[in-house]
Amino acid sequence: MTLNENHNQNFTKASFDFDSLPYLTNPYRKLNLQSVGIGLINLPPNEGYTFTHSHAEQEEVYIVVSGKGVILIDGELIEVQRGDLVRVSPTAKRAIKADQETDLFVICAGGVTQGYPQNSNSRYLIDDGIPDYDDIPPWYQDNPDIIAKNAVLKERMLKAQAKRKQQKQN
């Protein structure tokens, strides 16, 4: 028997310190993922996404590993807690937030269709996400800092899209 701690062509192993993860960790490259998108979401108390997003093709399942909070799906707030799994269709707009008292640790998983990632420099295996920086979840709705942060993110996204479009034309 051979002990291989990292990977071979049939498996890849990676370790993460779940207690000290940033808000969003994507193990795509560490695990050499080919057909499943995974995000590790680690939100401190009362923190959450600052905008909603949807997908062109990817259905997602949010698996609540610890804590509690809410997930916003198409304007509806759904309470979640440890042990809950929530399936979200690709086109539904979604965002997630930890409750005021506890951290929220969620694993988000989704199947990946052929042809992804579409951009070889993508940070994610499935790069069909559609952020809506103007759709601010109710927990940040009137927060001027979040509005300004989302405006910067939107500007950066639009510049990147214009650059990619220009590169395709050349």
CORKA-V916058 format. One record per backbone hydrogen bond with DSSP energy under -0.5 kcal/mol. CO is the residue of the C=O (numbers start at 0). NH is the residue of the N-H. Records with the same first field share a line. If there is no record, write none. Layout:
CO = NH ; NH
This chain:
1 = 3
5 = 12
7 = 10
10 = 7
15 = 17
16 = 19
17 = 20
22 = 41
24 = 26 ; 39
26 = 30
27 = 31 ; 32
28 = 31
34 = 111
36 = 109
38 = 40 ; 107
39 = 24 ; 41
40 = 42 ; 105
42 = 103
43 = 46
46 = 97
51 = 131
52 = 93
53 = 129
58 = 110
59 = 87
60 = 62 ; 108
61 = 63 ; 85
62 = 64 ; 106
63 = 82
65 = 104
66 = 81
67 = 98
68 = 79
69 = 96
70 = 72 ; 77
71 = 94
72 = 75
74 = 76
75 = 72 ; 77
77 = 70
79 = 68
80 = 83
83 = 63
85 = 61
87 = 59
88 = 91
89 = 54
92 = 73
93 = 52
94 = 71
95 = 48
96 = 69
98 = 45
102 = 67
103 = 42 ; 105
104 = 64 ; 65
105 = 40 ; 107
106 = 62 ; 108
107 = 38
108 = 60
109 = 36
112 = 115
117 = 119
118 = 121
124 = 126
127 = 55
128 = 130
129 = 53
130 = 132
131 = 51 ; 134
133 = 135
134 = 51
136 = 139 ; 140
137 = 140
139 = 142
141 = 143
142 = 146
143 = 147
144 = 148
145 = 149
146 = 150
147 = 151
148 = 152
149 = 153
150 = 154
151 = 155
152 = 156
153 = 157
154 = 158
155 = 159
156 = 160
157 = 161
158 = 162
159 = 163
160 = 164
161 = 165
162 = 166
163 = 167
164 = 168
165 = 169
